[in-house]
Amino acid sequence: MQTELNRQNVVRGFDESGIRRSFLGWLNKEGGAYAFLSPYALLFIVFIVVPVLAASLLSFTFFDAIQPPRFIGLSNYISLITQDDTFMKYVLPNTIQFAVIVGPGGYALAFLLAWMLAQLPRIPRTIFALILYSPSMTAGVAMAVVWKTLFSGDQTGYLNSFLMELGLLREPIQWLQSPQYLMTIMIVVTLWSSMGIGFLAMLAGILEISPELYEAAAIDGMSSRWQEIFYITIPSMKPQMLFGAVMSIVGTFQAGAIGVTLSGSNPTPQYAGQLIVNHIEDYGFLRYEMGYAAAVSVVLLLMVLFFSRVATRLFASEA
């Protein structure tokens, strides 16, 4: 009997030792990865998950930043669709127009410029890439200094002065205060500053494509540069194309400061440049209707998620 107990203890000891070794091996392999991921996971939860959940919960309440939130169900969403004439008449059409032109336009322009730069030698390519990327880093300062001076509504404005010297204008035009021109100027300025991180990702993706693919295609009879772009370049850099598309979508829909900065007011003159982000700031930080602003932000989030899913379907690499 004692011998059998000793044997079972020995077996149990081997089993526990094996489990301990397996656990330690798992820690060595998997624990390191989780340790490196934990700071990002913590920041993601604190700055992404928690604010999204808070906004979602607040969207079902009336909250004026003074009294505690009061649950009102779907009233904010119903009011947004049925009673908010400003949102349905100005904000939503402006956002769609801005997104349709700036999103695909800026994306196509970023790819075209990245492809053209990839054909240059290393030093000129680096210089031109830096020149194209720099407006995305200094967009706020540039808008305040360059563009507001260019479109100034008096005779000292560069555009007014130039057109008046040519005899095309008799008196200055209030470019940034005119509903007729504000949206067009917003689109031009945004396209000018749209060569951001997505542009650099596309340039890197094009440069990583093996020249042997183009040589093999030339041997097979492919002679057009357009054929190379559609059959070799784009399929070979789908991850970079997807990243650029998502960044373009997010940047387009979160744009809002540009109209307020150019016109100097929120709401913009006659709501001509009013976007969803401006609508959120108007209700959230000017009128202090936090619950309603949260509902609008949730709608904006759903729009971004929808178009991001469309981009994923178009450019996601096949498993």
Residue pairs with C-beta under 8 A, 6 or more apart in sequence:
52 301
55 294
55 297
55 298
55 301
56 294
56 298
58 69
58 290
58 291
58 294
59 76
59 77
59 291
59 294
59 295
59 297
59 298
60 71
60 72
60 73
60 74
60 76
60 291
61 69
61 70
61 71
61 72
61 291
61 294
62 69
62 70
62 72
62 75
62 76
62 289
62 291
63 69
63 70
63 289
63 290
63 291
63 294
64 288
64 289
64 290
65 288
65 290
66 288
69 291
72 291
76 291
76 292
76 294
76 295
77 295
77 299
79 292
80 87
80 292
80 295
80 296
80 299
81 88
86 267
86 271
86 274
86 279
87 279
87 296
89 271
90 271
90 272
90 274
91 271
91 274
91 275
91 276
91 278
91 279
92 276
94 183
94 271
94 272
94 273
94 274
94 275
95 253
95 275
95 276
97 183
98 183
98 186
98 187
98 190
98 252
98 255
98 275
99 252
99 253
101 187
102 187
102 190
102 191
102 194
102 252
102 255
103 248
103 249
103 252
103 307
105 187
105 191
106 190
106 191
106 194
106 248
106 252
107 198
107 244
107 245
107 248
109 191
109 194
109 195
110 194
110 195
110 198
110 199
110 202
110 244
110 248
111 202
111 241
111 244
113 132
113 195
113 199
114 199
114 202
114 203
114 206
115 202
115 206
115 229
115 233
117 125
117 128
117 129
117 132
117 203
118 125
118 203
118 206
118 207
120 128
129 200
129 203
132 195
132 199
133 195
133 196
133 199
133 200
135 142
135 192
135 193
135 195
136 193
136 194
136 195
136 196
136 197
136 199
139 189
139 193
140 257
140 261
142 193
143 189
143 258
143 261
143 262
144 261
147 185
147 189
147 262
148 176
148 261
148 262
149 157
149 158
150 157
150 158
150 159
151 157
151 159
151 175
151 176
151 185
151 262
152 158
152 159
152 160
152 175
152 176
153 160
153 172
153 173
153 174
153 175
153 176
153 177
154 160
154 172
155 161
155 164
155 172
157 172
157 175
159 175
160 169
160 172
160 173
160 175
163 169
164 170
164 172
173 181
175 181
175 182
175 185
176 182
176 185
176 262
176 263
176 264
177 263
177 269
178 269
178 272
179 269
179 270
179 271
179 272
180 272
182 259
182 262
182 263
182 268
182 269
182 272
182 273
183 272
183 273
185 262
186 258
186 259
186 262
186 273
189 258
189 262
190 252
190 255
190 258
194 248
194 251
196 247
196 251
197 247
198 243
198 244
198 245
198 247
198 248
198 251
199 244
201 240
201 243
201 244
201 247
202 237
202 240
202 241
202 244
204 240
205 236
205 237
205 239
205 240
205 241
206 233
206 237
206 240
208 237
209 232
209 233
209 236
209 237
213 232
213 236
214 228
214 232
217 227
217 228
217 231
217 232
222 228
222 231
234 241
238 315
238 316
238 317
239 315
239 317
241 315
242 311
242 312
242 314
242 315
242 316
245 311
245 314
245 315
246 308
246 311
246 312
249 304
249 307
249 308
249 311
250 304
250 308
253 276
253 277
253 300
253 303
253 304
253 307
254 277
254 304
255 275
255 277
256 275
256 276
256 277
256 278
256 280
256 281
257 277
258 273
259 268
259 273
259 274
259 275
259 278
260 266
260 268
260 273
260 278
260 281
262 273
263 269
263 273
266 278
266 281
266 282
266 286
267 274
267 278
267 282
268 274
268 278
276 296
276 299
276 300
276 303
277 300
279 296
280 293
280 296
280 297
280 300
281 293
283 289
283 292
283 293
283 296
284 290
284 293
284 294
285 293
